[in-house]
Amino acid sequence: MEAPNQRRTIRATPTLLKDLRSLRVLVFHPDDSDGKLLTQQLQRIGCQVQSFWPPLPALPEGVDVIFLAVRPESIEAGYDWLKGEDVPAIITVVTYENPTIVESVLRIGSRAVLPSPVRSFGLLSALVVARQVDGALKERARKVRKLESKLQGVRSIAEAKSILMRTHGITDVAAYEMIREQAMSKRVTTEEIAAAIVNASEILSLGKT
């Protein structure tokens, strides 16, 4: 029997294949035989391809995938776009393996690796796998951020209730009802009202011993 994660992956794969012709791909690779073959094969697949070397300091809008050559002269380059949260799926192209290259591939956050010399065989698989892995990791990161935000909201509400109970001499239920009524009247969330109460309390406490 297939596991739920397997079923989701199987359903996602045809969509990933279908979307290949709409992909905007950047190839950051020297204009050598590998770079030319890589660009040609991606164009044959139907991708919209642009090639540059050295890598651009800033990415154009709407890039989906980056093929990045990992070379000794570019290993230490600190590209600002690598630090963003919405970095496109990166596939690294490596000429040889050693600890420095492997460490760079991991630091870059590569979703797949193509060995040099580049061959047409394996390119499509690397492209699909990289997008699948990238999508799954970004979805997980979004869920983590959502859970962290929810947890912070719960903490803010608990702290705001404590402040109201202490300053107004009311019960836990009454304190929450006060927060809820303010949220409804101002058409914002209870978490936002709670955060405002906590912030106001901290400001009023400044200078007190």
C-alpha positions as CSV (number, residue, x, y, z in Angstrom):
1,M,0.0,0.0,0.0
2,E,1.3,3.5,-0.9
3,A,2.2,5.9,1.9
4,P,0.4,9.3,1.7
5,N,3.7,11.1,1.0
6,Q,4.4,8.7,-1.9
7,R,0.9,9.4,-3.4
8,R,1.5,13.2,-3.1
9,T,4.9,12.8,-4.9
10,I,3.4,10.7,-7.7
11,R,0.6,13.3,-8.2
12,A,3.1,16.2,-8.2
13,T,5.5,14.7,-10.7
14,P,3.3,14.9,-13.8
15,T,2.6,18.5,-13.0
16,L,6.3,19.2,-12.7
17,L,6.9,17.6,-16.0
18,K,4.1,19.6,-17.6
19,D,5.4,22.9,-16.3
20,L,8.9,22.5,-17.8
21,R,8.1,24.6,-20.8
22,S,7.1,27.5,-18.6
23,L,10.3,27.4,-16.5
24,R,12.7,30.4,-16.5
25,V,16.2,29.0,-16.0
26,L,19.5,30.7,-15.4
27,V,22.7,29.0,-16.3
28,F,25.6,30.4,-14.4
29,H,28.4,28.5,-16.2
30,P,31.5,29.4,-18.3
31,D,30.9,29.4,-22.0
32,D,32.7,26.1,-22.5
33,S,31.4,22.7,-23.9
34,D,29.6,21.9,-20.7
35,G,27.9,25.3,-20.6
36,K,26.9,25.1,-24.3
37,L,25.5,21.6,-23.9
38,L,23.6,22.5,-20.8
39,T,22.0,25.5,-22.4
40,Q,21.1,23.6,-25.6
41,Q,19.5,20.6,-23.7
42,L,17.5,22.9,-21.5
43,Q,16.2,24.8,-24.6
44,R,15.3,21.4,-26.2
45,I,13.3,20.5,-23.1
46,G,11.5,23.8,-23.7
47,C,12.8,25.9,-20.8
48,Q,13.3,29.7,-21.2
49,V,17.1,29.9,-20.7
50,Q,19.6,32.7,-20.0
51,S,23.3,32.1,-19.6
52,F,25.9,34.2,-17.7
53,W,29.4,33.9,-16.3
54,P,30.3,34.9,-13.8
55,P,27.0,34.7,-11.9
56,L,25.0,37.9,-11.7
57,P,25.1,39.9,-8.4
58,A,21.3,40.1,-8.5
59,L,18.7,37.8,-10.0
60,P,16.1,38.9,-12.6
61,E,12.5,38.6,-11.5
62,G,10.6,35.3,-11.9
63,V,13.5,32.8,-12.1
64,D,12.5,29.2,-11.2
65,V,15.8,27.3,-11.5
66,I,19.5,28.1,-11.4
67,F,22.3,25.9,-12.8
68,L,25.4,27.0,-11.0
69,A,28.9,25.9,-11.8
70,V,31.0,25.4,-8.7
71,R,34.5,26.4,-9.6
72,P,37.5,27.3,-7.4
73,E,37.4,30.9,-8.5
74,S,33.7,31.3,-7.5
75,I,33.6,29.3,-4.3
76,E,34.3,32.2,-2.0
77,A,32.0,34.6,-3.8
78,G,29.2,35.6,-1.5
79,Y,26.2,36.2,-3.7
80,D,23.6,38.1,-1.9
81,W,20.7,36.3,-3.7
82,L,21.8,33.1,-2.0
83,K,20.8,34.6,1.4
84,G,17.2,35.2,0.5
85,E,14.3,33.1,1.6
86,D,12.8,32.6,-1.9
87,V,16.0,31.5,-3.7
88,P,15.1,29.5,-6.8
89,A,15.9,25.8,-6.9
90,I,19.7,25.4,-7.4
91,I,21.4,22.6,-9.3
92,T,25.1,22.7,-8.9
93,V,27.5,21.6,-11.7
94,V,30.7,20.2,-10.3
95,T,33.9,19.4,-12.3
96,Y,35.5,17.2,-9.5
97,E,34.9,16.2,-5.9
98,N,36.9,17.2,-2.9
99,P,35.9,18.3,0.6
100,T,36.0,22.0,-0.3
101,I,33.6,21.5,-3.3
102,V,31.2,19.3,-1.4
103,E,31.1,21.8,1.5
104,S,30.3,24.6,-1.1
105,V,27.5,22.5,-2.6
106,L,26.0,22.0,0.8
107,R,26.4,25.7,1.8
108,I,24.8,26.8,-1.4
109,G,21.8,24.7,-0.7
110,S,21.9,22.7,-3.9
111,R,18.8,20.6,-4.6
112,A,20.6,18.4,-7.1
113,V,24.1,17.9,-8.5
114,L,25.2,17.4,-12.1
115,P,28.7,16.0,-12.7
116,S,31.0,17.3,-15.4
117,P,31.3,16.5,-18.3
118,V,27.6,17.2,-18.6
119,R,25.5,14.7,-20.5
120,S,22.0,15.0,-21.8
121,F,21.1,11.8,-19.9
122,G,20.1,12.7,-16.3
123,L,19.5,16.4,-16.9
124,L,15.7,16.1,-17.0
125,S,15.7,13.9,-13.8
126,A,17.9,16.4,-12.0
127,L,15.6,19.2,-13.0
128,V,12.4,17.5,-11.9
129,V,14.0,16.2,-8.6
130,A,15.4,19.6,-7.7
131,R,12.1,21.3,-8.2
132,Q,10.3,18.6,-6.2
133,V,12.8,18.8,-3.3
134,D,12.8,22.6,-3.4
135,G,9.0,22.8,-3.3
136,A,8.8,20.3,-0.4
137,L,11.4,22.1,1.6
138,K,9.8,25.6,1.0
139,E,6.4,24.2,1.9
140,R,7.8,22.8,5.2
141,A,9.5,26.1,5.9
142,R,6.2,27.9,5.4
143,K,4.4,25.6,7.8
144,V,7.1,26.0,10.4
145,R,6.8,29.8,10.1
146,K,3.0,29.6,10.4
147,L,3.3,27.4,13.5
148,E,5.8,29.7,15.0
149,S,3.6,32.7,14.3
150,K,0.6,30.9,15.9
151,L,2.6,30.0,18.9
152,Q,3.8,33.6,19.3
153,G,0.1,34.6,19.1
154,V,-0.9,32.2,21.8
155,R,1.9,33.6,24.0
156,S,0.9,37.2,23.3
157,I,-2.8,36.4,24.2
158,A,-1.8,34.7,27.4
159,E,0.5,37.6,28.4
160,A,-2.2,40.2,27.5
161,K,-4.8,38.4,29.5
162,S,-2.4,38.4,32.5
163,I,-1.9,42.1,32.1
164,L,-5.7,42.8,32.0
165,M,-6.4,40.5,34.9
166,R,-3.8,42.3,37.0
167,T,-4.8,45.9,36.0
168,H,-8.6,45.5,35.9
169,G,-9.0,42.8,38.5
170,I,-11.0,40.5,36.2
171,T,-11.0,36.8,35.4
172,D,-9.2,34.9,32.7
173,V,-12.5,34.5,30.7
174,A,-13.4,38.2,31.1
175,A,-9.9,39.3,30.0
176,Y,-10.1,37.2,26.8
177,E,-13.6,38.5,26.1
178,M,-12.2,42.0,26.4
179,I,-9.5,41.2,23.9
180,R,-12.0,39.5,21.5
181,E,-14.4,42.5,21.6
182,Q,-11.6,44.9,20.8
183,A,-10.5,42.7,17.9
184,M,-14.1,42.6,16.5
185,S,-14.6,46.3,16.8
186,K,-11.3,47.2,15.1
187,R,-11.6,44.3,12.6
188,V,-8.2,42.8,13.5
189,T,-7.1,39.5,15.0
190,T,-7.1,38.8,18.7
191,E,-3.3,38.2,18.3
192,E,-2.9,41.8,17.1
193,I,-4.9,43.3,20.0
194,A,-2.9,41.1,22.4
195,A,0.4,42.3,21.0
196,A,-0.8,45.9,21.2
197,I,-1.7,45.4,24.9
198,V,1.7,43.8,25.7
199,N,3.6,46.6,23.8
200,A,1.6,49.3,25.6
201,S,2.3,47.7,29.0
202,E,6.0,47.5,28.2
203,I,6.1,51.2,27.2
204,L,4.2,52.3,30.3
205,S,6.6,50.2,32.4
206,L,9.7,52.1,31.1
207,G,11.5,54.0,33.8
208,K,9.7,52.1,36.6
209,T,11.9,50.4,39.2
